[in-house]
Amino acid sequence: MTPHSKRNHNRKTGLLWKSAVLAAALCYLPAVSVSADEVDGKAVFEKRCTGCHALDADHEGPRLRGVFGRRAGSVQTFQYSKALQNAGFTWDAAALEKWLTDTNGLVPGNDMSFRVPKPEERAAIIGYLKSLTP
């Protein structure tokens, strides 16, 4: 075996070994049922929202896991605009639809100027966030 062919053989063997280990590990993961809407929603959320938001930590925007049923402007660890602190509503599908369509239309004077213009993307994001709320 030449040094070149030996190196390629070792790479192939290493990849096969890693693939076998990964396949074996996947056999022990619990089965999770995920709808197509949730998969699309997660992808759209990651593409459109994670520049400012995370699910479990505050960033430029507040954490979003559990947003359904949460009073607007109420995450204690996040510094909201006065407008959002005083908004006086609870997040649900209708409020999120209005928010993602036109933040200032729902809460004039808030600090978020981002919009999701496509209705199907808004629906996917809302569905994904709803699926993460117990």
ZAMARGU-4260 file (C-alpha; in steps of 0.2 Angstrom, whole numbers, plus 5000, padded with zeros to 4 digits):
<rodrens>
0) 5000/5000/5000 | 5007/5017/4995 | 5007/5031/5008 | 4994/5040/4998 | 4982/5025/4997
5) 4985/5021/5015 | 4980/5039/5020 | 4964/5037/5009 | 4960/5020/5017 | 4962/5027/5035
10) 4950/5042/5030 | 4937/5030/5023 | 4939/5018/5038 | 4937/5033/5050 | 4922/5040/5041
15) 4914/5022/5041 | 4917/5021/5060 | 4910/5038/5063 | 4895/5034/5053 | 4892/5017/5062
20) 4894/5026/5079 | 4881/5040/5074 | 4869/5027/5067 | 4870/5017/5083 | 4868/5032/5094
25) 4852/5038/5084 | 4844/5021/5088 | 4843/5026/5106 | 4836/5043/5104 | 4817/5044/5108
30) 4805/5046/5094 | 4799/5063/5092 | 4784/5067/5081 | 4786/5084/5072 | 4774/5091/5060
35) 4779/5098/5043 | 4773/5115/5049 | 4784/5114/5065 | 4799/5110/5054 | 4796/5124/5042
40) 4792/5136/5057 | 4809/5132/5065 | 4818/5135/5049 | 4809/5152/5046 | 4812/5157/5064
45) 4830/5153/5063 | 4832/5163/5046 | 4821/5178/5051 | 4822/5179/5070 | 4838/5173/5077
50) 4848/5188/5072 | 4839/5197/5087 | 4830/5183/5097 | 4834/5167/5105 | 4822/5154/5113
55) 4830/5154/5130 | 4840/5169/5132 | 4838/5188/5130 | 4848/5196/5116 | 4844/5211/5106
60) 4826/5205/5109 | 4818/5195/5123 | 4818/5176/5124 | 4804/5169/5114 | 4801/5151/5122
65) 4784/5152/5131 | 4779/5168/5122 | 4761/5162/5120 | 4750/5167/5135 | 4764/5179/5141
70) 4759/5197/5145 | 4768/5209/5132 | 4783/5217/5140 | 4784/5206/5155 | 4801/5196/5154
75) 4809/5203/5170 | 4827/5201/5163 | 4824/5212/5147 | 4823/5231/5145 | 4808/5234/5135
80) 4802/5251/5128 | 4789/5260/5138 | 4777/5257/5124 | 4778/5239/5125 | 4779/5239/5145
85) 4762/5248/5144 | 4754/5238/5130 | 4742/5228/5141 | 4739/5213/5131 | 4744/5195/5131
90) 4753/5187/5116 | 4742/5175/5106 | 4741/5170/5088 | 4731/5186/5083 | 4743/5198/5092
95) 4759/5190/5085 | 4751/5191/5067 | 4748/5209/5070 | 4765/5212/5078 | 4775/5203/5064
100) 4765/5212/5051 | 4767/5230/5058 | 4775/5232/5075 | 4770/5250/5076 | 4753/5247/5071
105) 4750/5236/5086 | 4761/5245/5098 | 4766/5263/5092 | 4783/5269/5099 | 4790/5252/5102
110) 4809/5248/5098 | 4806/5234/5085 | 4805/5240/5067 | 4807/5222/5060 | 4793/5215/5049
115) 4789/5198/5041 | 4780/5203/5025 | 4775/5185/5019 | 4759/5179/5027 | 4765/5161/5026
120) 4782/5165/5035 | 4772/5174/5049 | 4761/5159/5050 | 4776/5147/5051 | 4784/5157/5065
125) 4768/5159/5075 | 4765/5140/5073 | 4783/5136/5079 | 4782/5147/5094 | 4765/5140/5099
130) 4772/5123/5098 | 4786/5128/5111 | 4773/5134/5124 | 4768/5121/5137
</rodrens>
